[in-house]
Amino acid sequence: MIVLQNVTKVYPNGTRALDDVSLQIEEREFVFLVGPSGAGKTTLIRLINRDTRPDSGSVFVENTEVTRISRRQVPKLRRRVGVIYQDYKLLPGLNVRQNVEFVLKSTGEFNGRTSRWVDEALALVQLSDRADHHPHELSGGEQQRTAIARAIVRRCPILVADEPTGNLDHAASWDTIQLLVRINALGATVLMATHNREIVNTIRRRVIEIANGKVVRDELGGGYDG
Amino acid sequence: MTAKLNVLRYILGAAMLGLWRNRTMTLGAVVTTAVMLVTLAAFLAINDTLNEMVTALGRKSNLIAYVRDDARPSRVTAIMQDLEQRPGVGEVVFVTKEDALRVFQERFFDQRDVIDILQANPLPASVELRMDDPAVLPGLADELRGLTEVFESVAVPLDVVERLISISNVSRAAGTAMIIALTAVALFVIANTIRIAVYARRQEIEIMKLVGATDWFVRGPFLIEGAFIGLVGATLAAIALVVLYLQAAPTVTRIISFLPIATDVSFVRNLAVFIVLVGLVVGSIGSYVSVRRYLAV
């Protein structure tokens, strides 16, 4: 599903974000990406939706070498990969429903049929009754759930999350992770970068640990600290 | 098909919303474009009038080359045929000695005694040119003066023509410089308006890119906005132009009757259409430049 082969990424300031990283994530897997800040987790996630490119090595998503596709094909890739961020990235001028619809409108896919997808996504994240609220009227957890609804509304087979619980309190973090586990159970491959020790230790899924740009641990059912 | 229509509707809607949110800048850009285009139209009208004048005067001012009595007729015919092929030359007429005498007699018929004194016909035959483009006159005159075995002398009423040509050249140069400057200003203002629009919507753009919107979907609204500004500015300019022309042209023609000002409707109509096209092109280019520079999609 997601394959990295000898990927190296060096930023212009000389930081070696990823250093000869190879890994493979299967369909329907749930994977935690852990490691200290600056270890390369965000870079790895950005490589998957072609938000950045490696200096060497290859990245495959669903058998497509995303490091080789043309600019024109990037939108096609991104429609298959839903992304969730620590800072939600919601549009403040739009309400919950409009934020979710925005994805479909941005790609010209919004119509009567996909309008029902929006209803389903909002129901899944339990925000149907807050659909007409604007982001500033929502709690952090509700904002992140809106972002999750937006990421899954197109029924992407892959969901990547970059510290989705980073700004959330304990209860909201658990709401979020349970939602991601549920989405995974519904068939999506989930890759989640996190610092949340408690969540990783409780959920016990595959854990990939990165330190100084290298994979130092890849353990099925692992804990945060190996 | 409906998906395409949806996309189109979204792009147009986003463009109109963007223009409205940014309305002060939009208005400024529209007015700038309109002023630029009115100036362009005025310059084109003045230039057209000057060109008409030069051409009209050029038609009257013949070049006259006096043929030597001993010149071979076949040589003269050959030269005339050659002249007829030249660019800018309208009509080539041969005036015989007899014709010249008749014209002379008609013009000076109250001085018959002078004519009576003449034993033989002292007037030379001549080749007369009527020009389409007076600009080639000086060169042509020099060339004919070089043919001393054929022509006694060559007369050209150059003064007025040359002065008009130089006025027309100066006006063209000044007008071109002004148009370039004004176009640059209009481009700059439109590009800046779009830049601000891009900046105001940067969050939206970032998210659109991340969720898989195509480049053209992101760019579309901004390109439409620029084109729209150009189009509205141009339409205002075209309306102003038509109104002004219809008001002013008859008055100007009455006061300065010799001015061959282009009063016909088709000229104004063509000018208006041209102005609208220029506005559209300038608007589109302005926004495209901004989108390319500031919208790294």
Contacts between the chains, C-beta under 8 A, distances in Angstrom:
chain1	res1	chain2	res2	distance
A	49	B	210	7.1
A	51	B	210	7.2
A	71	B	215	7.1
A	72	B	214	7.6
A	72	B	215	7.5
A	74	B	212	7.9
A	75	B	212	4.3
A	75	B	213	6.2
A	75	B	214	4.8
A	75	B	215	7.8
A	76	B	212	7.1
A	77	B	212	7.4
A	78	B	209	7.8
A	78	B	210	6.5
A	78	B	211	6.3
A	78	B	212	3.5
A	79	B	211	7.5
A	79	B	212	3.8
A	83	B	210	6.0
A	89	B	203	7.7
A	89	B	206	7.3
A	89	B	207	5.7
A	89	B	210	7.5
A	91	B	203	6.2
A	91	B	204	5.9
A	91	B	207	6.5
A	92	B	203	7.9
A	102	B	207	7.0
A	102	B	208	7.8
A	102	B	211	7.7
A	103	B	211	4.5
A	103	B	212	8.0
A	105	B	6	8.0
A	105	B	10	5.6
A	106	B	207	7.7
A	106	B	208	4.4
A	106	B	211	5.6
A	106	B	212	7.3
A	106	B	213	3.9
A	106	B	217	6.4
A	107	B	211	7.1
A	107	B	212	5.6
A	107	B	213	5.7
A	107	B	214	7.6
A	107	B	217	7.2
A	108	B	3	5.1
A	108	B	4	7.4
A	108	B	6	5.1
A	108	B	7	3.7
A	108	B	10	6.8
A	108	B	217	6.9
A	109	B	3	6.8
A	109	B	6	8.0
A	110	B	6	6.4
A	111	B	2	6.6
A	111	B	3	7.5
A	111	B	6	6.7
A	150	B	211	7.4
A	154	B	211	7.9
